[in-house]
Amino acid sequence: MKKEGLFGLIIFLALLAAYSNSMETSFHHDDVHVIVRNPFIKDLAWVPQFFLQPQTGSGIYSETSSFRPLLMALLP
């Protein structure tokens, strides 16, 4: 039982070390209009609409909106 716990701790520490500096960077590519300027992810009342309206996936209207409801539901 101790080997599994030690192995899990080693994996956790390796992941922590690998991603430790990821929170210090700015948003890139589609992050600005999908996360920063998207009014729909600021309120949990919109979560059901993520599965019905592709336009809730971005802060800008587009005819080619991406439909990623699970991702959008997990962002708030």
N, CA and C of each residue as an Amber inpcrd file, in Angstrom:
protein
   228
   0.8310000  -1.2010000   0.0000000   0.0000000   0.0000000   0.0000000
   0.8690000   1.2560000   0.0000000   2.0030000   1.2120000   0.6450000
   2.8610000   2.3960000   0.7070000   3.4950000   2.7190000  -0.6350000
   3.7740000   1.6890000  -1.4540000   4.3680000   1.9330000  -2.7640000
   3.4270000   2.7400000  -3.6490000   2.1260000   2.4130000  -3.6060000
   1.1530000   3.1320000  -4.4180000   1.0480000   4.5860000  -3.9700000
   1.0560000   4.8040000  -2.6830000   0.9750000   6.1690000  -2.1620000
   2.2050000   6.9860000  -2.5240000   3.3730000   6.3740000  -2.4470000
   4.6060000   7.0550000  -2.8120000   4.6340000   7.3520000  -4.3060000
   4.1880000   6.3790000  -5.1130000   4.1280000   6.5800000  -6.5590000
   3.1630000   7.7150000  -6.8990000   2.0200000   7.7480000  -6.2480000
   1.0530000   8.8270000  -6.4740000   1.6220000  10.1860000  -6.0900000
   2.3450000  10.2420000  -4.9910000   2.9760000  11.4840000  -4.5550000
   4.0290000  11.9490000  -5.5520000   4.8070000  11.0140000  -6.0720000
   5.8350000  11.3580000  -7.0640000   5.1820000  11.9070000  -8.3370000
   4.1110000  11.2600000  -8.7910000   3.3920000  11.7410000  -9.9800000
   2.8270000  13.1290000  -9.7300000   2.2150000  13.3340000  -8.5730000
   1.6500000  14.6430000  -8.2360000   2.7310000  15.7220000  -8.2160000
   3.8570000  15.4410000  -7.6020000   4.9430000  16.4190000  -7.5340000
   5.5290000  16.7010000  -8.9130000   5.6110000  15.6850000  -9.7600000
   6.1100000  15.8870000 -11.1270000   5.1570000  16.7760000 -11.9170000
   3.8560000  16.5420000 -11.7820000   2.8730000  17.3870000 -12.4620000
   2.8980000  18.8120000 -11.9190000   3.0290000  18.9450000 -10.6400000
   3.1100000  20.2690000 -10.0250000   4.3290000  21.0280000 -10.5350000
   5.4560000  20.3540000 -10.6390000   6.6680000  20.9900000 -11.1510000
   6.5240000  21.3510000 -12.6280000   5.8830000  20.4860000 -13.3990000
   5.7400000  20.7350000 -14.8370000   4.8380000  21.9330000 -15.1230000
   3.8030000  22.1220000 -14.3270000   2.8400000  23.1910000 -14.5840000
   2.9680000  24.3640000 -13.6140000   4.0240000  24.4260000 -12.8390000
   4.1460000  25.4540000 -11.8010000   4.1950000  26.8760000 -12.3560000
   4.7400000  27.0630000 -13.5370000   4.8320000  28.4310000 -14.0610000
   3.7200000  28.7570000 -15.0530000   2.7290000  27.9030000 -15.2020000
   1.6840000  28.1380000 -16.1960000   0.7170000  29.2420000 -15.7970000
   0.5830000  29.5380000 -14.5360000  -0.3570000  30.5710000 -14.0970000
   0.2180000  31.9810000 -14.2140000   1.4770000  32.1010000 -14.5590000
   2.1060000  33.4170000 -14.6540000   2.0550000  33.9940000 -16.0640000
   1.5310000  33.2380000 -17.0240000   1.4940000  33.7080000 -18.4010000
   0.1600000  34.3690000 -18.7030000   0.1180000  35.0830000 -19.8160000
  -1.1210000  35.7490000 -20.2170000  -1.9450000  34.8130000 -21.0890000
  -3.1670000  35.2470000 -21.4120000  -4.0250000  34.4650000 -22.2860000
  -3.5430000  34.5900000 -23.7290000  -3.7110000  33.5400000 -24.5030000
  -3.2550000  33.5280000 -25.8900000  -4.3560000  33.0330000 -26.8180000
  -4.2140000  33.3300000 -28.0760000  -5.0660000  32.8470000 -29.1620000
  -6.5470000  33.1130000 -28.8720000  -7.3480000  32.0750000 -28.6920000
  -8.7840000  32.2790000 -28.5210000  -9.1850000  32.4970000 -27.0650000
  -8.2390000  32.5090000 -26.1520000  -8.5740000  32.6590000 -24.7430000
  -9.2380000  33.9980000 -24.4360000  -8.8810000  35.0410000 -25.1510000
  -9.4230000  36.3720000 -24.8530000 -10.9260000  36.4020000 -25.0980000
 -11.3840000  35.9580000 -26.2560000 -12.8200000  36.0390000 -26.5120000
 -13.5940000  34.8500000 -25.9520000 -12.9270000  33.7560000 -25.6210000
 -13.6270000  32.6010000 -25.0590000 -13.7370000  32.6990000 -23.5390000
 -12.7250000  33.2610000 -22.8940000 -12.7250000  33.3250000 -21.4330000
 -12.8570000  34.7520000 -20.9080000 -11.9860000  35.6420000 -21.3350000
 -11.9360000  36.9760000 -20.7550000 -13.1580000  37.8080000 -21.1250000
 -13.5450000  37.8140000 -22.4050000 -14.6490000  38.6740000 -22.8640000
 -15.9580000  37.9240000 -23.0680000 -16.0870000  36.7510000 -22.5480000
 -17.3080000  35.9750000 -22.7190000 -18.2390000  36.2070000 -21.5300000
 -19.3360000  36.9340000 -21.7370000 -20.2410000  37.2100000 -20.6140000
 -21.0170000  35.9860000 -20.1520000 -21.0830000  34.9480000 -20.9770000
 -21.8760000  33.7740000 -20.6430000 -21.2330000  32.8950000 -19.5790000
 -19.9140000  32.9410000 -19.4080000 -19.2790000  32.0840000 -18.3970000
 -19.2000000  32.7480000 -17.0310000 -19.7360000  33.9390000 -16.9280000
 -19.6890000  34.6470000 -15.6460000 -20.8890000  34.3330000 -14.7500000
 -21.8700000  33.5930000 -15.2840000 -23.0730000  33.2850000 -14.5220000
 -23.4460000  31.8190000 -14.7540000 -23.6420000  31.0720000 -13.6890000
 -23.9650000  29.6500000 -13.8070000 -25.3440000  29.4050000 -14.4160000
 -26.1870000  30.4120000 -14.4710000 -27.5020000  30.2480000 -15.0730000
 -27.4090000  29.9390000 -16.5690000 -26.2830000  30.2710000 -17.1940000
 -26.1010000  30.0230000 -18.6250000 -25.6500000  28.6040000 -18.9460000
 -25.2860000  27.8010000 -17.9630000 -24.7430000  26.4600000 -18.2170000
 -25.6800000  25.6120000 -19.0890000 -26.9860000  25.5590000 -18.8580000
 -27.8420000  24.7620000 -19.7550000 -27.8120000  25.2660000 -21.2010000
 -27.6230000  26.5610000 -21.3920000 -27.5850000  27.1110000 -22.7380000
 -26.3170000  26.7290000 -23.4990000 -25.2580000  26.3560000 -22.7960000
 -24.0330000  25.9120000 -23.4680000 -24.3040000  24.6880000 -24.3420000
 -25.2990000  23.8730000 -23.9410000 -25.6240000  22.6580000 -24.6780000
 -26.6310000  22.9080000 -25.7950000 -27.2210000  24.1020000 -25.8310000
 -28.2520000  24.4060000 -26.8240000 -27.8340000  25.4710000 -27.8240000
 -27.0350000  26.4340000 -27.3940000 -26.6650000  27.5610000 -28.2460000
 -25.1520000  27.6330000 -28.4310000 -24.6580000  27.3530000 -29.6310000
 -23.2070000  27.4380000 -29.8660000 -22.6540000  28.8550000 -29.6930000
 -23.4970000  29.8630000 -29.7970000 -23.0360000  31.2460000 -29.6690000
 -22.5480000  31.5760000 -28.2610000 -22.8860000  30.7620000 -27.2710000
 -22.4300000  31.0210000 -25.8970000 -20.9830000  30.6130000 -25.6860000
 -20.3610000  30.0300000 -26.6990000 -18.9780000  29.5880000 -26.5850000
 -17.9650000  30.6820000 -26.7890000 -18.4290000  31.9020000 -27.0810000
 -17.4960000  32.9900000 -27.3540000 -18.1250000  34.3120000 -26.9640000
 -17.2870000  35.2930000 -26.7430000 -17.7610000  36.6380000 -26.4430000
 -18.0610000  37.4360000 -27.6990000 -17.7600000  36.8890000 -28.8670000
 -18.0600000  37.5550000 -30.1360000 -18.9690000  36.6590000 -30.9530000
 -19.8730000  37.2580000 -31.6970000 -20.7920000  36.4680000 -32.5090000
 -20.0980000  36.0420000 -33.7850000 -20.2940000  34.7820000 -34.1510000
 -19.7080000  34.2560000 -35.3800000 -20.6240000  33.1830000 -35.9390000
 -20.7320000  33.1320000 -37.2500000 -21.5200000  32.0790000 -37.8900000
 -20.8650000  30.7120000 -37.7040000 -19.5770000  30.6990000 -37.4630000
 -18.8380000  29.4460000 -37.3090000 -18.4230000  29.2310000 -35.8560000
 -19.3250000  29.4520000 -34.9330000 -19.0250000  29.2670000 -33.5190000
 -18.7020000  27.8080000 -33.2250000 -17.7360000  27.6000000 -32.3680000
 -17.4000000  26.2280000 -31.9950000 -18.3930000  25.7430000 -30.9410000
 -18.7050000  24.4760000 -30.9870000 -19.6730000  23.8970000 -30.0660000
 -18.9450000  22.9540000 -29.1290000 -18.5540000  23.4750000 -27.9600000
 -17.8370000  22.6990000 -26.9470000 -18.5350000  22.8690000 -25.6050000
 -19.7320000  22.2840000 -25.4480000 -20.5200000  22.5520000 -24.2420000
 -19.8920000  22.0470000 -22.9510000 -19.2540000  20.9030000 -22.9590000
 -18.6430000  20.4060000 -21.7160000 -17.4960000  21.3020000 -21.2720000
 -16.6970000  21.7530000 -22.2070000 -15.6120000  22.6660000 -21.8720000
 -16.1540000  23.9580000 -21.2830000 -17.1880000  24.5050000 -21.9190000
 -17.7690000  25.7490000 -21.4150000 -18.4110000  25.5640000 -20.0610000
 -19.0230000  24.4210000 -19.8090000 -19.6530000  24.1650000 -18.5240000
 -18.6160000  24.0190000 -17.4150000 -17.4060000  23.5970000 -17.7450000
 -16.3750000  23.4250000 -16.7380000 -15.5770000  24.6960000 -16.4800000
 -15.6660000  25.7180000 -17.3430000 -14.9040000  26.9480000 -17.1450000
 -15.3560000  27.7630000 -15.9420000 -16.6600000  27.9390000 -15.6960000
 -17.0370000  28.7580000 -14.5310000 -16.6490000  28.0940000 -13.2920000
